[in-house]
Amino acid sequence: MKKFIAALFIGLFFVSFINAQDESRASITWQVQKYDITATLPQAETERNLTVKAVLNLKNVSSGVASRLTLRISPNAEVSAFKVNDAATDFSKAEEKIDGSRTLQRIVVRVPSIQPNATFTVAVDYKLNVKENSGLNALSSVGSQFLPLAFWYPTPNSWYFARGADFAPMRLQVNSANGETVIASGTQNNNAFEQKLNGQPFFVSGNWDTVNANGVSVFIQKGANADEQKRANELALLASEAKTFTANFLGTAPDVPIRIVAVRRGAGFSSGGTIFVDESAVRRQKIDSQTAMTIAEAVAKIWIGNAVSVNGDSFGVIREGLTRYVATQFLEKQFGKDIADIERLRQRTAYAAVVKRDSPLSIVSPIDDYYYPTVANKGAMIWRLLAKKVGQDEFFNIVRSQMNDGNLNLSEMRSVFSMQKEILDYSFDQVTETNLLIGVPHLNGAETKIALRNLGAIDATVNIVATTANGETLTAQSTIPAKKFGEINFKTTNKIVRAEIDTDKFYPQTDYFDDVAPSEFKENDVILVVKRAFDQQDFMKAEKNARLVLQASPRFDDIRTWLARALYAQGKTADAEKEFRAVLEEKLPTARSLAWANVGLGEIALKSNQNAQATKFFEEAIKANAEYGASLAARSGINKSDSTVSVDETIKSFFAQFDKAALSGRKADVNSLVVSGEMARFSDGISGQAQEWNTRVVRVNKLDANTALAEVNLKIKLLNKAAESGTAVFLLSKVGGSWKLSGVEIFEVR
């Protein structure tokens, strides 16, 4: 009896503890009603501080009286003044550890007792020091940017809060000393932006040309040529069509300007209708798949997350997962199901990489390193499966009805889809354990039997497709009970040479390679399978593996690129050229595929002494700027194919000056030739260390009116090191009419 009472007590203790954890996880006291932020960029080029005044309108959304406020901000912010309802207030600072390497600064103040649902304002004056530029925050004479994950503004609920960060309407004004264009979200009046939708404060400044088309503004590099302006128009059209498509599913489009901004860093970020894409996207010969997905998802988030707030536990499953599902549906409508299926393949491959170490979606948090692969990709699969079961039209009818109150959370969504409770409980509350397996087909008289198995905790209704030796495809459907075996029979005497379960891949699984029998591979990432054989210089095996993948996924441009490279390595030049050209003709290839296909065609043309044509292909590969290896190979090729090189004398003069600065031993001399905040480790490694530094400019690629890539041959010797030489590619930016270093793109100096 004593043991029973003790066990009961321990059990009740842990139930209470878990409940307390749930309550703690769900608790929120302060919610931002509006941000009003004025940021001032520094006037001096070497100044590294952003000066900010942030006014927050806050509401007590808890059930009790509250008198303590904690705001989170970057550890690099130096707060000088704090006001509550216009009254100066003392504050204290503390460190908040996020994990082993990340921290935030907490600003803690006592406030007058605030009743539930009551509001008040706080004003914070501070300077934010930016030691080194990054994609999250940058202060530079050629452009600045501050994104939410830089924690550049104070807010009570950070991005790492389990129920979601603060999203609210805002007014943002950015004072720029050098006349740069400032871009944020919302309606614009000079350098002030008013955003009525929910969002997080951010801005970017720089110099762009603007292309306005189809109700969308696209900001591209100054001096863009006709091809780049054409690509900008295509991006605008894509965003406009994504807006129309999404409105058909989610209702009338929110009234917010859509802006697409070409940026050097931070591509993929979006908020409130403003979308960052890689600046190379407009230089490529067609829209690449990642840029298309970025735009489609960003447009969907104008509804889900901006017009309608998304919060609560597992908010990412809606904010990231539902928008990814909508975006992929748009790509299917725009480019065809076969192209959308390749995107879904990429999504499940990304999820499969983390599936065996993730956590249930109901408790996954932004602090987890597998957060995005899980909530976005597994989330999208769950919504797709749910839409299949209830019907897509009915699915979106229900979603729209839940959006009417201006809020969307997972708890409500699970409630309204209660008829699918079993699958939703499993999908959100348990880790993925489903694995669907198919056996080798066995001919038995006039029919062929195939064994099936479901290792998951829910029944799975799936399609099975069998392929016969003469190329005929047979399709059947089967429901395999949870944790059970099943069987499917095909009435055919033709030999079945391949069978696949869940051909549409509706179910998140732990493994996908065993969906096919006879087994082809033992890994989920088929790109890795082909690449591994190629890297081992087993080009015949790489070709064989690539052809196997392409039988099932003929539009998989990444695999076709590897096939072409394997063919070329075997000397099958004509076949390789055919495959490379097929990649360039794909509707929505990756930037990486575009780059390597151009490299391959350039090498083939060079081999045939078609030097002018080879040069064009190599130039396209360089413009794609997709992968280090492809860019390096393209530069090697173009130096063989193009002997007529003219170099801007101002760039030659710059490097002559830089060589002298490197050898001077004075750090200030080197830093004066580098854009402030850029390449700190590179310039530190030179200053006082260079005993020899000689730069010969090989080739210059002008990217726009103010930016160029300079390929150089370096001969250097640093203190206590052996002499080195090789190729480097530097990014140059024009500051005040003079060139300065702003990046190292390639450094093959050994």
N, C-alpha and C positions, 0 to 999 in steps of 0.2 A: 504493500500500500504506500509506504514511504517513497519507494522508487517511482510509483505511478504519479504521486503528487508532485515529486520533483520534476519528472518528465513533463507533466502538465504545465507546471510553472515556467519551465524553460521554453516550452512551446508557446505559451501565452506571451512571454517576454519577447521572443523573436517576432511573433505576429505584431505586437505593439511597436517593436523596433522598425519593422518593415513599413507599417502604416505611418509611423513618424517620418520615415525616409520619404514615403510617397507625398506626405503633406509638405515636407520641406522642399521636395523637388517641385511641387506645384505652386509653392508660395510666391507671391509677387506683391510688393507694397506700392512701388512707384511706377507710374507709366507716363512716358513723355507724350504730351498732347501737341506740342509744336517746338521745333528748334528755330532759333533766330541767331544766325552766326555771321559775324563780320570777320573776315580774315584778311590780313595785309601781308603781301609778299615783300621781301626785303628789297631795298633800293640798290644796295651795293652787291656786286657780283659775288663777293666772298662771304657775305653775311649768311649764316646758316640757321636763322631763326624765323619761324612763321609766327606773327603776332595775331592773337585771336581774342575776340570777346564773344562768348557763347551765352545766350539767354535761353533757358529751358522753362517751358510751362509744364508743370508736373501735376499729376493727379494721384491721390491716394485711392488705389483700387482694392485695398484690403478691406476686411470687415471690421477693423479696429482703428482706434486713434493711433497716429504715428507721429513721432517727434525726432526721429533720427534719419538722416539722409546720407547715403553713400553713393558717390559717383565714381565711375571707373574711367581712366584715361591712361595714355602712354606714360611709361616711366620717364620719358625724356621731356615731359611737360613741366614747366616751372610756373606754378600758380602764384600770382601776385595779389589777387583780390577776390573776395567772394561776397556776394550780396544775396540776401533772402528778402523778397518783396521790397527791394530797393534799400534795405538796411544792411550796412556792412556787418559781416559776421566772421567770427574766428573759425578756423578750420584746422583739422589735423590731417597728416598724411600717413599712409601705411602701404606696405607692399602686399600684393595679393598674388600668390603663386598659382599659375595655371597648370604647369607641369615642370619637369626638370629643367627646361630651358627658357620657358616663357613666363613673364610676370606682367602685371598691370599695377598702376598706381591707384590707390583708393584715396579719395578726398572725402573726409567725414565731417559733417556739421550737425549741430543741434538746431532744430527748427521749432517754431511755435507748434503746439499741438494741432495737427491737421486731422479733421474729421474724415470719415469715409466719404468718398466721392467729391471731396473738396479739392480745389486746385490752388497752386501758388507758383511763384516764379523764382528762379535763382539765376544769378549772373556770375560768370566766371571769367576773369581776365588772366591770360597766361601767354607764355611763349613756348613754342615747341621747337626743340633743337633737332635738326636732321643732320646727323654726322656723315652719313653716306647715302647716296640716292639708291632707291630700289623701286620695284614695281608698285609698292604700297605707298611710299611717300618719297617725294623728290623735290628739292629746291634747286633750280638751275636757271641760268640766263637764257637757255634755249627752250625752257619749258618746265613747268612744275606740275605735280599731281599729288593728291591726297585722297586715298581710298579708305573706306570704313575700317578695314582690318589693320590700318596703321594706328587706330585708336587715337586719332588726332583731335577728337572732340569729346567732351565729358558726357557720360550717359549712365543711368543707374544700372541697366541690364546689358552686359556686354555680349558679344557674339557667342561666348562660351556658356551663357546661361541656358540651362536645360530646356526651358520653355520658349526660348527664342529671344533675340536681341530686340532693342527698341527700334520700331519703325514708326514714323510720324510725319505729318506735313511739316514744311520748313520754309524758311526764307534764308537764302545764302547770298552774301555779298562778298566779292573778292576784289580787293584793291591791288592793282598791278601797276608797278612803277614804270615798266618799259613798254607799255602799250600792247602787251600780248593779248590774244583772244582768250577769254575764259569760257569754259563750257561746264555746265552742271546739268541738272534736270529741271523740268518745269518751264513756265513761261519766263522769258528773259526781258529785262529792261536794263540796257547797258551791261554792267557787270554784276547785276543783281538777278537772282532767280527765285521765283515763287513756285513752290511745288505743293499742290493741294492734295496729292495722293500721299500714301504712306511710303516713306523711304528713309534712307540713311544718308547723312551729309557726305558729299564728295565733290571734288572739282578737278579739272585739268586745265592747264594753260599752255599756250604755244602759238605757232603760226601755221595757219591752214588756208587753203582755198576751199570754197564751199560749193558743192553741187546740190542743187535743190531739184528733186524729182519725185513724182508720185506722192507728194505730201511728206516726204522724208528729206532731212538735211544730212548730207554726208560731208564730213570734214576730212580733206585729204591734203597731202603735203604741198607746200607752195611750189608753184611751177610745174604741176602735174601735166603730163603729156596727154594726147588724145586717147590713147589706150587706157590710161589710168582713169581718165574721166569717164570713159565708157564702162569700166568695171565699177566705178562708183555709182553710175546709173543703174547697173544691174543689182548692186547691193540694195539700193533704194527700192527698186521694184520688188525684190525678194521680201524686204521688210513690210512693204505695203500689202503684198499678197498674203503674208503671214498674219497680218492684222485682220484682213478680211476673213481669212480662214478661221482664225481664233474667235472672231465675233460670231460666226455661225454656230459655234459650240458653246461659248460662254456669255453671249449677249452683247449688247451695244458696247462699242469700244470706248474706253475712258478717254476723256478729252485731255490729251497730253501730247506735246511735241515729241516726235521720234527723231533722234539724232544718232548717227553712226560716226564714230570718231576713230580715225586711224592713229594708233599710238605705238611707240617703240616698246613700251612695257605695260603690263597690266591688261593685255588682251584677254577677253573672256568675261571681264567684269561688265555688269549692267545694273542699272537702277532707274526706275521711273521713266523708262523710254529712252534713256541715253545708253548707248551700247559701244563698248570698246572692242575694236578688232585690230589685229596685227597690221601695222602699216604696210607690210609686204603683201597683204591680201589684195590690194588694188594694183599691185605690180604683176601679180601672177596672171597667166594667160586665161584663166577661168576661175570662177568661184570654187574654193575648196570646201570639203565636207565639214571641217571643224568650224570654219567661218559661218557656213550656212546654219549649222546647229546652234552656234552662239546667238545668231540673230533670231532664229525661230524661238529658242528658249526665252530670250530676253523679251520678245514681244508677248509671249504667254504670261510672263511674270508681271506685265503691266496690269493684267486682270488679277492674277493669283499672287498676292503679296504686296502689290501697290494699291490698286483700287479696292481690293478686299484684303483685310489684314489676315495673316496666317500666324498663329501662335499656339501655345500649348505643347504638351509632350509630343515628341516625334513630329514637330512642325516641318522638318526637312522632307519628310515623306510626301508632303503636299507641295511645299515651296519648290523643292528640287525634283521630286519624283513625278508629280502630276504634270508639271510644266514640261518635263522631258518626254512624257508620254504624248502630250499634245503636240510638241514640236516634231516628234518623229512621225506622228500622223500627218502633219503638214508636209513633211518631206515625201511621204508616200504619195500624197495627192499631187505634189509638185513635180516629183522626179520618177515616180513609179514604185510599186511594191518591192521590186528586186533591189532598188537602191536603199529603200528604208530597211529592208531585211539586213543589208550589210551594216547599216548603222546599229541595228539591234544586236547583230553579232559582235560588234565592237563593244557595245554596252555590257553584254553578258560576259564577254571575255574580261573586261575590267572588273566586273563583280566577282567572277570566278577566282581572280587573283587574291581576293581577301575573304572569300566565303567561309573558309575553315578557321578563321580567327575573329570573325565579327561578332556582334551581339544582337539580340532581338531589336527590331526597329522601334519597339515601344520605349526602349531605354537608351538607344544610341545617341551620342552627344557630339556636338561640333569639336569637342576636345579630342575625340578618337581619330586616329590617323586614317581609318577606313571609312570615315563619315560620308564623304562625297561618293565614293564608289558604291557604297551601300544604299544610302537614301535615294540617290538619283537613279541608279541603274536597277537595283532590286525594286525600288518604289515604282518605277515606270513599268516594270514587268507585272507587278501586282495590279496596278490600275488597268493595264491592258487585259489581264486575265479576268478581272471583275467586269470590265466593259463587254467582254466576250460572253460572259455568263448571263448578264442582264440585258444585253443589247446596247450598242453604242449610243443610240438616240436616247434611250431611257436613262443610261448612265449619265449623260450630260444634262438631261432634264433635271435629274436629282441634284447634280452638282450646282446647277444654276439656282435651284430653289434654296440651297444652303448658303449661297452667296448673297442672297437678298438682304440679309441683316448686316452686311459689311464685314462679316467674319467667317473664317473657315478653319476648322480644326479637326484633328483626326478622331476625337471622341464623337463629335457629331456625325462625321462621315460613317463611322462604324455603326452608329445607331440607325441611320437611315438606310443602310444596306444590311439590315439585320437578317434578311433572308439568306445572306451568304456568311452568316456568323462563323460557321466552322472554318471556312477557308481564311477569313479575315483574322480570326483569333490565332490560327496557326501562323499566318504570314507575318503578323505584327508582334506577337508575344513569344514566339519561339525562334531559335536560330534555324537556318535552313538545314533540313536533313533529307529532303526529298532527293532521290536519285532514281531516275527512270532507266531501266536497262532492257535491252532487247537481245534475244538469243539468235544463234545462227539458224537460218531457215533449214527445215528438214522436209524433203519430199516424201509424202506418204500416200501412195496410190494416185488419185486424181486431184489431190490438194497438197498444199505446202503449209506446214504448221510452224509457227514461230512463237517461242516462249517470251513472256513479258514479266517484268517485276517492278514493283513500286516499293522503295524503301522509306517513303515519307509517311507522315502521320495523317494525311488526308487522301481521299480518293482522287484519282487523276483520270480525267477524260481526255484522251489524246487521239490524234491521227497517226496511223502507221502507213508508211509508203514503202512499197516493195518495188524493186527494179529487176526486171528479168534480163537474161543474157542477150536478148534481141532488142533491148532498150525500152520495152514496154513498162509503163508505171502503173501499179495497182495501189489503190487507196482504200483504207478501212478505218473505222473508228472503234475504240474500245475504252471501257472504264475499268481501270485496275484498282481494286480496293487497297486501302492503306495497309502497308506492311504485308502485302500479299503478292502472290503470283497470278499471272493471267496467261491467256493464250489467244492467238489470232490465227484464223485459217484463211488462206487464199485458194480459191478453186482454180488452180492452174497446174498444168504439167510442165510448163516452161520453167527452166531452172531460174530460181531467184538468186541473184548474185549480190544483192545489197538490200538491207532493210534498215529503216530508221524510225525511231519512235519520237513522238511530239515534234513533228517536222517544223511546226510554226514556233516552237520554243516558247510556249506560254508560261511554263512553270519554272520558277527559280530552282536551280539544282546545285548540288555540291560538285557534280561532274557532268560534263556534256560529251566527252569523247566516247563514252560507252552507250550513247544513244544510237550508234551505228553498229551493224554486224554484217559481215565479219569486221572486226575492229581494224581501224585504219591507223589511229595514233593512240598514244597513252597520255596525252596532255590536252588541256582545254585551249591553250593559246596556239593556234595553228601557224601563226606568223613565226612564233618562236621555233616551232618544229622545222619549218623550211629554212629559216635563218641559221639555225644551228648547223644543219648539213652544209649550207653555203659557207659559213665561217670555217668549217673543217675542210673546205675545198673539195668536198664530195659533191660535185656539181650534178652528177647524174642522179644522185639521191635527192638533191634539192629539187631538181626538175620533176622527178617522180612524185615527190610529196606535194609540190605545188599543183601538179595536174590533178591529183586526187582531190585536193581542196576545191579546185575550180570546177570539178564535175558537179559538186553540190552547190557551190556559190560562184557562178561564172562572172559576177560583177564585182568580185572582191579585188579591187585595184591594187591593194598592197601585195597580195599574193601574186597577181599577174606581173607586177614589177619584179618580184624575186624570181619568177619563172623566166622572164626575159633576161635578167642578169645571169642566171644559171646557164641559159642557152648560149649567151654570148661568151661566157667563160669556157664553154665547150667548143667554141669555134663555129657554132650554128648561127652564123650572122644573119642570114635571111629570115630565119624563124624568130630570132631575137628582135629584129627590126619590126616585124609584124606585131609582136606582143607589145613592144614599147609604144608603137603608134596607137594600138588599141587602148592603152592606158590614157594617152592624151585625149582620146575621143570619148572617154567615160563622161557620164553626165555630172558626177560629183566625186571626183577623186580627192585623195588627201594631198596636202601640199608636198608631203614627202614623196608620194608617187609621181607627182608632176616633176619634181626636181630630178629624181633618179631616171625617169623616162627620158628627160632631156639630156642628161649626162650620157645615157646609153646611146641615144641617137647621135649625139655629138661625136662619141668615140667611133661609131660606125661610119659616119661621114668622114671623119679624119682618116680612118683606115682606107677610105676610097679616094683620098686626096681632094675631097670636096671641102676645102678649108673654109670658104665663106659660109657654107651651110652649117658646118660644124661650129663655127663661131656663134652663129645665131642660137643654136641649141644650148651651147654652154652659157650664153648670156641669159637665156630664159631660166636655166637652172640656178644661176646666181641670184636673179631677181626673185625666184621662189623663196629663197632664204628659209629653207625648211629643215635642214639637218646639216650638222657640222660636216659629216663625211661627204655628203653630196656637194656641198659648197666647195670643199677642198678639192674634190675630184674635178669639178667644173673649172676651177681656176687652173688646175694642172693642165687640163685639156685646152683651154682657151689660149694659154701661153704657147702651146704647140701649133695651134691653128691660125693665130692672128699675129702677124709680125708687124703690122702697122699700128704702133701704139703712140699716142700723143698724150703727154701728161701736162696738166695745168701747171704753169710755172709758179703760181702762188703756192701750190701744194709742195712742189719741190723746195721752194724757199722756206716753207714752214718746217719741213723735216731737217733741212740744214741747220735751222735755228734750234730745233729740238735736240739734234746731236750735240751741239755746243752746250746746251743746258744740261744734258745728261752727264757730260764730262766735267761740268763746272764744280760739281760737289755741293752745289747750293740747292736745297730743296725748294726754295722760293722761285728759283729760275725754272725748275721743272713744272711746279704747280701753276705758274703763270701761263703755261701753254696747255693746260688741261682744264676742261670745264669743271667748275666748282662742284664738288660732291661726287664726281665720277672717278673711277679707276684709282682709288686711294691706295690700295695695296700695290698696284703696279707702279705708281709714281714713288711710293715709299721704298720699293725694292730697288729703284734706280738711284735715288738721291744718295750721294756719298759712296755708292757701291760700284759705279761704272768706271772701269779702267779703259775700256774700248767700247764705242757705240757708233756704228756706222750704218746709215740707212740709205738704201738705193730704191727709189720708187719705180715699181715695175708697171703698174696699171692703176688707173683711177676710174671708178664707176660713180658718176654723179647720180645720186638718188633723187634729189630735188634741188631747189634753188639754194638751200642752206645746209645740205648734208651730202657727204660723199664717202665712199669706201676706198681706201688707199691700200693696195697690195704692195708690200715692200719686201726687199731682201735685207735681212739684218745680219750684221756681224758684230757680236758683242763679247765682252769679257767682264764679268763681275768679280769683285774682290773675293779672293780665296776660292774661285771656281775656274774651271777650264774654259777655254774659248769656245763659243757656240755660234752657229749660223743657221739660217733657214728662212722660211716664209712667215710673214705675219700680215694680217689684214686689220687695219685700224679704221674705226669710225671717226670721221671728222665732222665737226659742226662749226658753222660760221657764227661768231660772236662779235658784234660791233664791226662787222666787215672783215674780220680776221679769222683764220682757221684755228681751231683748238681740238685736241684729242677728246673724244667723249666715249670711246669704247674700244675693246679689243675683241674682234669677231673670230679671228683665227690666230693661233700662235704655235707654229711648228718650228720652233728654234731649239735645236739640240746640240 
